[in-house]
Amino acid sequence: MEFETLIEDYGYDGEGVGKRDEKICFIPYTIKGERIKYTITKETSSFCRGQVIEVLNRSPLRIEPKCPYFAKCGGCSYQHLPYKEELTIKTSLFKRQLEKIGYKGLINVIASEKEYRYRNKLKLFVDEGGVGLKYRNSNKICYVDDCLLCEELIAGAIVPIKNFILGNKLGKIIKNVILRQENEKCLINFILICNREINYQGLYLLLGESYGIYQTYDNDCKHILGVKYLDKTEFGLTCQFGPQSFHQVNEEVCQKLYSLVLENVSGKVVNCYSGNGVLSGIITKKVNVIGIEIGDKEHEEAQLLRDRNRLKNLVNIKGDCSKILPNVDGETLVVDPPRSGLDKRVCEIINAKKFDVMIYVSCNSATLVRDIARLKNLSIEKVYMLDMFARTGEYECLVILKNNNK
Ligand SMILES: C[S@@+](CC[C@H](N)C(=O)[O-])C[C@H]1O[C@@H](n2cnc3c(N)ncnc32)[C@H](O)[C@@H]1O
């Protein structure tokens, strides 16, 4: 059945919001002011999701998407709009969330210099039909031969990987392929469903010396061929990464994020959720740092980074922030948790500790505002929206909070 609606607003993923009777309806790839025809793809008691069939009055803002998979693949949300408009929408969505916790001040916007070809990481899904990303709100694979968000070496490996998997009938054996690129080198990690010996020689010869191949089964990640590590220099630090540890996906925006953190720290710093230690290492240029990280690989890389760069004023502690934080002290607290945000216990520990400054980095504004509402004695001083994920519905947030009593 077809319906008609006027798009009056935007939802948190940038999808247009219309109405079906009095029920709110989220319809992706539509623009405020457009009247559209749509069908319902999902309906609950409080909202529905729709799919646009026809735009009856095209917004003057509408542009032709660059990617042939746009509106099928669920990765991007904004390719039908100029990048400037995407930034305006993302900022207004973040503003709406901050207003709920009483913040009515300025949001500083940091755009991505690149709208495309900025991502240094891609996770491909695999089945017997090929490789790809997921359709929007679905578990089905949308087969792709390219992803315009990804850097060149990653993008250039997609078709050879697809042909290798289909040609060797590996669609039931490989679950995912994770690619990471730094400085003209790329690591490809094949994640297996069952333990099988696979000959990657042909693929490696085709791709060439810029690539390295890894295979992971049951958390055991083995180097197979070619490049072993990704080397790079960040803020004068020599860094080396393997295929598994966390790293920010947009190098240029990441540099701006780290610079902002560096500008705002003082005294001794506790850096929670510190990943592979790059941010901790950068902060040690200014002050002493204690980094806390739960991941084995990340901690290992953080230790290597400290040793390689002789960072005497960096201590990396491996463990859960909720267990380690009560036992460490400092003047500035930096947190950069996963999308799920801070554990309630971590908020309680922060309340008991009374840091002078807290810097909260987050890729999920919903959990960020939830957590800030739980914090006592700390008020928002500055807010940044950094567009780490241009063309997608996501963005990075940085909030600087100061102790009210100091
Ligand atoms: C968003 S990443 C931040 C990494 C780092 N700040 C950076 O810029 O590269 C989150 C990190 O938190 C770690 N993590 C997740 N839960 C944790 C916990 N309970 N305690 C300590 N670290 C945790 C993850 O392993 C991951 O490395």
The ligand as a Gaussian input file, in Angstrom:
#p B3LYP/6-31G(d) Opt

LIG

0 1
 C       36.534000       4.136000      21.091000
 S       37.954000       3.188000      21.480000
 C       39.062000       4.461000      22.000000
 C       40.499000       4.239000      21.721000
 C       41.451000       5.427000      21.823000
 N       41.006000       6.482000      22.680000
 C       41.840000       5.952000      20.458000
 O       41.569000       7.111000      20.128000
 O       42.409000       5.165000      19.645000
 C       37.437000       2.405000      22.941000
 C       38.463000       1.489000      23.587000
 O       37.944000       1.112000      24.876000
 C       38.342000      -0.225000      25.147000
 N       37.417000      -0.708000      26.211000
 C       36.152000      -1.159000      26.083000
 N       35.607000      -1.431000      27.292000
 C       36.540000      -1.142000      28.217000
 C       36.590000      -1.193000      29.663000
 N       35.529000      -1.620000      30.350000
 N       37.703000      -0.803000      30.281000
 C       38.808000      -0.373000      29.571000
 N       38.812000      -0.297000      28.212000
 C       37.717000      -0.675000      27.540000
 C       38.266000      -0.905000      23.806000
 O       39.081000      -2.064000      23.755000
 C       38.753000       0.204000      22.849000
 O       40.138000       0.103000      22.623000

